[in-house]
């Protein structure tokens, strides 16, 4: 049985918000040859391109950006193997009284006991919003400080629980190292199966690798869907180093 491989980016192929390790990039590039590989990330297409780099992306079959709310395929040039990435679909984020919703997010930032708040606390992406207490202007040191704070006090889990009760038509999940991903119900990473790969589950093994598989992580929905199917597998990692080790195991040996 042929295998299809799906990989998250932050915490799975790269350190959070950082570029892929050069040695691992070479390993992954060589491993992915002659295999069917897709990227499934909460980040935008441009951010995925900047982190994972063009040589790898030009070799994979497709990129699901923004929690799968935008899907890209590479229309390769047969002569040189390179081509143009074409967006095949995208979703929109729909919510009534969006200004009131952003005001609620602003209040959550103000109420947070965490002492570092750098601005740009939410970013609109295709079909979703990425929300952060520390803010997108934070340095790596400030992000690390919030990551350690959140690990101790579980602030993001509390925010997700609070907002989920208030907004019934919207899902909130923990994404990356310091953020929360927000999107309309059903527009999570599991949609990559329903919209693109559903038919392939019948005669392919599909393996997903991610670092946010436990609820309420943003890899949870996709992992659950695959685990419920006889041909589906989900593997949790803590860093790209775990992913590097996985590539030599039996589950990742097939093509």
N, C-alpha and C positions, 0 to 999 in steps of 0.2 A: 504494500500500500504506500503510495507516495505521500509525502508530508509537506504541509504548508506551515511556515513559521511566521509568527507575528511578534514584533518587539516594541515595547515602550521605549522612550528615549531617556528622560531624566531619571537617574538612579538605576537605569537598566543598561543602556549603551553608553551613557556619559555621566559624569558627575552633574548634579543639579546646576543648570544654567551655564555649564562649561562645555568646552569642546571635547570631542572624543579623544581618548589617549592614543597617541600615534601608533604605538606597538599593537594595541588592541584593534585599531582601525585596520591595520595590515592583516591581522589574524581574521577579523570578521569579513573583510573583503575576500580573502582567499576561501574561507569557509562557505560564504554565500554563493560562490560560483556554482552554476548548475543546480541551484536550489530555488524554490519559490518562496520569496521573502517579502513581507510587508512591514512598514513602519506604522505604528498606531500611537499617536501622541496627543497630549493636551495642548501642545504648543502650535504656533502658526507654522505654515510651510516655510517661510523665510527663516524662522528660528531653527527649525529642524535642519534646513540646508546649512546654516552657519555652524551648527553643533556637530552634525554627523558627517558633513562634507560631501561634495559632488561625486567623487569616485564610487562611494558606497551607494548613494542614492540613484546613480545612473545604472546600477546593477540590480536594484530591487524591482519587484513587479508593480508596487503601488505604495502611495503614502496617504494615510488617513490622518489629517491634521485636525487640531481643535476638537478633540474628543470624537473624531470621526464625522464631524459636521462639515468637513470638506474633504473630498477624495480626488487624488491626482494619480494619473498614469503617465508613464513616459512613452511617448511615441518615438521610438528609436529610429535613427537613420541606419539602414542596413549596411552601409559602406563603412561607417566608423564606429557603430555601436552607441553613439550619443544621439540625443534627440531633444525634443521639447516636452516639458511637463504640461499636461493639459488637465484642467480641473473639470471633472465629469459631473460633479454635483456639489451643492452647498446648501446648508440650512440657514434659517434666520432665527434669532432669539426674539421671541414674542412675549411681551408682558404688558399688561394694562398699567397705566400711571407709572411709566418708567422713571420719571423724575422723583416720585415718592419712594420708589424702590432704591434709587441711588442715595436718597436722603437717609433711608434706614441703614444702608451700608456705612454712610458717614458717621452716624451715631454709634455704630458698633466700633468703629475705629477710635472715636473719642472716648468711649467707655472702657476700652481695653487698658488693663493695668500695665501692659508692656510699654516701656518708657521711650523707645525709639520709633518714631513715625516720620518717614522720609518723604511722603507725598506719592501721588500716582497710585492710589490704593486699589483702583480697579481699571481693567483694560478690556475693551470690547474686542472680541475675536469673532470669527465666523461661527455663528450659531451658539455663542456662549459668552460668558464674562469670567475673567480671572480676577479674583479678589484677594488682597493681601493686607494684613494689619501693618507690617513693617514698611510696605510700599515698594514700588518698583524702582525707586531711586536709591534703594539701600545698597551699600557696599557688600562685598562677600563676608566681611567680618560682621556687619550688622545682620545680615541674613543668618549667619551661623549663630549669633546670639539669640535671634528669635527661634531658630530651630531647636536650640537647647531649652529655651523657655517653654516652647510648646510641648516638647517631649515630657517635661515635668508637670505642666499644668493642664495639658490637653485642651488648650483654648480653642483650637480649630474644631475639634469634635463637639465642643459645647456650642459653638456658633452654628455649625451644621445642624445640630439637633434643634436649636432655637428657630432658625430660619425655615427648616423643613416643616415645622408645625404651623408657621404663619403663612407660608406660600405653598399651597397644595399642588399647584400645577407646575412647580419648578423643582428640580433636583439640585442638591448641594453635596459635593463630595470633596474630600481632601486630595489636592493635587500637588505634585512636586514637593519641595522641602518646606515652603512657607506659605502656600496659597490654598485657596478654595476655588474649585471650578463650579460654575453655575450655568444651568442650561434647562431648556424645556424637558419635561418628563419624556423618557424614551430616547432622547438624543444624546445618549452616553456611548461609551466605546463598544457596547454590544451591537450597535447598529451596523458595525462593519460586517458582521455575519449576516444579519437580516437583509441588508441592502446589496451586498456584493458577493459574499462567500457562502451563502446558505446552501446552494446546490452542490458545492464542493465537499460539504460535510458528509455527503452520502458515500463517496468513494475516496476521500482523502482523510488522513489524520491531520488535524489542525492543532498546533502547539503555540500557546501564547506565553510570553515571558514578561513579567512586570514586577515592580517593587511596591505597588500600592494595592495589592490584592485583598487584604482584609478590609471589611466594611468599617468606616465609610470612605475607603480609598477610591480613586478614580479608575482603577483597574478592576474593581470588584465585579461589576456587572458583566463584563466580558468573560472573566474567569468563571463565574457561576454558570453562564450560558454554556460554555464549553464543557465544564465538568458534568453537566447534565446529559451530555451526548456521548455515546460510546466511542466516537472517534475524536473527541475533544480532550485536550490537556491544558492545564495552566500551571506554570512554575513560578514560584515567588523567589525573588532575589533581593539582596540588600544593597548591592552595588554592581557596577559594570565588571568588577573583578569576579563576582560570582557568575556572571554571564559568560565571561571568558572561559571559566572552568567547565561550564555546561556544554560548550561546543564540542568537547571531546568525549561526552557521554553517549551511551547507546541511543537515547531518544533523539539526539541531534546528529546521528550518523547517517540516517536515511536521507534520500533526496526526493 
